[in-house]
Amino acid sequence: MQILKESIKNKILKAASLEFNEKGFQAASMRKIAANAGITPGNIYRYFSNKEKLLEAVVTPIMKDLNQALLECTDGKLKFFTNPDEILQKNEQFSIDIRQFSKKFIEINEKNEAGMSFISKDENYRIKIKEWLTAALNSYFMGKRTKADEELVKIMSSIAAIALIDSVTESLRFDEQCKKMNIDQSEIVYECIASIIEKEEKMV
């Protein structure tokens, strides 16, 4: 029985991240991933039984890192990808250290840039993130404005969720420019998040 090697598994995951990001999940080729990982197409299935399992292996560590970052930046009150209904039912007030989260967000992106880029572009993940973020923002804003109109808060939370996803995703494109200007990229992310949340807070 041939032993599975961690080094080969890591090469597959790296190649898969790049392929998923470039082609999207449906169009991604297991044959191409295997070739870029330097193994035969048949050998890739010894590590991952199908493309869905491979995608899961790429995305899960990123989600765990994001979840840990959120927990650390909200005193353990907010988890990434918690069921949106659960967030709303708990209606728990929380605050977030935006600067700390921005730094951790950039660290996670540096670990797996292609995987993060795929998550931000894939429609299935975008919908899930938007629903979760809308619920989280709704809880956050309601905690700040106890007399606010609930329907207005829901509307502004939805708008803020989309603005945050797109602005933060866009900010990740300027890694090289930030390095040339000696600017910490996490400060760009921080400014994006802070400005959107502060603007929405004033409106609700």
matplotlib code that plots the C-alpha trace (Angstrom):
import matplotlib.pyplot as plt

x = [0.0, 1.4, 1.6, 0.0, 2.5, 1.6, 3.9, 1.9, -1.4, -0.2, 0.8, -2.6, -4.3, -2.2, -2.9, -6.6, -6.8, -5.3, -7.5, -10.7, -9.9, -9.1, -11.8, -14.5, -15.6, -17.7, -15.1, -12.1, -10.4, -9.1, -6.7, -5.3, -5.0, -3.1, -0.7, 0.0, 0.7, 3.1, 1.1, -0.9, -4.7, -5.4, -3.2, -5.1, -8.1, -6.1, -6.0, -9.4, -12.3, -13.9, -13.8, -16.3, -14.1, -11.1, -13.0, -14.0, -10.3, -9.3, -12.1, -12.5, -9.1, -9.8, -13.2, -11.8, -9.2, -11.8, -14.0, -11.1, -10.3, -13.9, -14.1, -10.9, -12.1, -15.6, -14.8, -16.1, -19.5, -19.5, -18.8, -18.3, -21.0, -23.3, -26.8, -28.1, -31.4, -29.5, -27.7, -31.0, -32.7, -30.0, -30.0, -26.7, -24.9, -21.3, -18.5, -15.7, -12.1, -11.9, -8.2, -7.3, -9.7, -8.2, -4.7, -5.9, -7.8, -4.7, -2.7, -5.3, -5.2, -1.4, -1.7, -4.1, -4.6, -6.1, -8.5, -9.7, -10.1, -12.2, -14.5, -15.1, -16.0, -18.0, -21.7, -22.7, -20.2, -21.1, -24.7, -23.9, -21.5, -24.0, -26.8, -24.6, -23.1, -26.5, -27.7, -24.5, -24.7, -28.4, -27.6, -24.7, -26.7, -29.7, -27.4, -26.2, -29.6, -32.2, -34.9, -34.1, -36.8, -36.2, -37.1, -34.6, -31.9, -32.6, -32.3, -29.1, -27.6, -28.2, -26.7, -23.7, -23.1, -22.7, -20.6, -18.3, -17.9, -17.0, -14.8, -12.7, -12.4, -11.3, -8.7, -7.0, -6.0, -3.6, -1.0, 1.9, 1.0, 0.8, 4.3, 5.7, 4.2, 5.2, 1.6, 0.3, -2.5, -4.5, -4.9, -6.7, -9.0, -9.5, -10.5, -13.0, -14.7, -14.6, -16.0, -18.9, -19.9, -19.6, -21.7, -24.4, -24.4, -25.2, -28.1, -29.8]
y = [0.0, 3.3, 6.0, 9.3, 12.2, 15.5, 17.4, 16.1, 16.9, 20.4, 20.7, 19.5, 22.1, 24.9, 23.9, 23.5, 27.0, 28.5, 26.5, 27.2, 30.9, 31.0, 28.8, 28.7, 25.4, 24.0, 24.6, 23.6, 20.5, 17.7, 16.7, 20.2, 20.4, 17.1, 18.3, 21.5, 19.5, 17.3, 14.1, 11.8, 12.4, 9.0, 9.7, 12.8, 10.6, 8.8, 12.1, 13.5, 11.3, 14.0, 17.7, 18.6, 17.1, 18.9, 22.2, 21.5, 20.9, 24.2, 26.4, 24.8, 26.0, 29.6, 29.6, 28.3, 31.1, 33.7, 32.3, 32.4, 36.0, 37.1, 35.3, 37.1, 40.5, 40.3, 38.9, 35.5, 36.8, 36.4, 33.4, 33.3, 31.4, 31.0, 30.5, 34.1, 33.2, 32.2, 35.6, 37.4, 35.2, 35.7, 39.5, 39.6, 43.0, 43.0, 45.3, 44.5, 45.6, 46.5, 47.3, 43.9, 42.1, 43.9, 42.8, 39.2, 39.3, 40.3, 37.6, 35.0, 36.4, 36.1, 32.4, 31.5, 34.4, 32.3, 30.6, 33.9, 35.3, 32.3, 32.6, 36.3, 35.6, 32.3, 33.1, 30.4, 31.7, 35.4, 34.7, 32.9, 35.6, 38.4, 36.7, 36.1, 39.6, 41.2, 39.4, 40.2, 43.9, 44.0, 42.8, 45.2, 48.3, 47.4, 47.2, 50.7, 52.2, 50.8, 53.2, 52.8, 51.6, 47.9, 47.9, 50.7, 48.8, 45.7, 47.7, 49.5, 46.2, 44.6, 47.5, 47.7, 43.9, 44.2, 47.4, 45.6, 42.5, 44.4, 47.1, 44.7, 42.4, 45.3, 46.4, 43.0, 43.8, 46.5, 44.4, 45.4, 49.1, 49.1, 47.6, 50.2, 53.0, 51.3, 51.2, 48.3, 46.8, 46.1, 49.8, 50.0, 47.2, 49.0, 52.2, 50.4, 48.6, 51.5, 54.1, 51.9, 50.9, 54.5, 55.8, 53.2, 53.9, 57.6, 56.6, 54.2]
z = [0.0, -1.1, 1.6, 0.9, 1.2, 2.8, 0.4, -2.6, -0.9, -0.4, -4.0, -5.1, -2.8, -4.2, -7.8, -7.0, -5.5, -8.6, -11.0, -9.0, -8.9, -12.6, -14.0, -11.3, -9.7, -12.6, -15.3, -13.2, -14.5, -12.2, -15.0, -15.1, -11.3, -11.3, -14.1, -12.3, -9.1, -10.9, -10.5, -12.8, -13.2, -11.6, -8.6, -7.6, -6.7, -4.1, -2.2, -3.0, -4.2, -6.3, -7.2, -4.4, -1.8, -3.2, -3.1, 0.5, 1.4, -0.2, 1.4, 4.9, 6.3, 5.0, 6.7, 9.9, 9.9, 9.2, 11.9, 14.4, 13.4, 14.0, 17.4, 18.5, 17.3, 18.8, 22.2, 21.1, 20.2, 16.4, 14.3, 10.6, 8.7, 11.7, 10.5, 9.8, 11.6, 14.7, 14.8, 14.5, 17.1, 19.7, 18.9, 20.9, 20.9, 20.0, 19.0, 16.6, 16.6, 12.9, 12.8, 14.4, 12.1, 9.0, 10.0, 10.4, 7.2, 5.2, 7.0, 5.9, 2.3, 2.2, 3.2, 0.4, -2.0, -4.8, -2.4, -0.9, -4.4, -5.4, -2.4, -3.1, -6.8, -6.5, -6.6, -4.1, -1.5, -2.2, -1.5, 1.8, 2.9, 2.0, 4.0, 7.0, 6.9, 6.5, 9.7, 11.6, 10.6, 11.5, 15.0, 15.2, 14.2, 16.3, 19.3, 18.5, 17.8, 20.1, 18.8, 15.1, 12.6, 12.2, 8.5, 7.8, 9.7, 7.6, 4.4, 5.4, 6.7, 3.3, 1.4, 3.8, 3.4, -0.4, -0.1, 2.4, 0.2, -2.9, -1.4, 0.7, -2.3, -4.5, -1.9, -2.1, -5.7, -4.7, -2.9, -5.1, -5.1, -1.3, -1.0, -3.4, -1.3, 2.0, 3.1, 5.2, 3.1, 6.2, 6.6, 3.3, 4.4, 7.7, 6.0, 3.8, 6.6, 9.0, 6.6, 5.5, 9.0, 10.3, 7.4, 7.9, 11.7, 11.0, 8.7, 11.1]

ax = plt.figure().add_subplot(projection="3d")
ax.plot(x, y, z, "-o")
ax.set_aspect("equal")
plt.show()
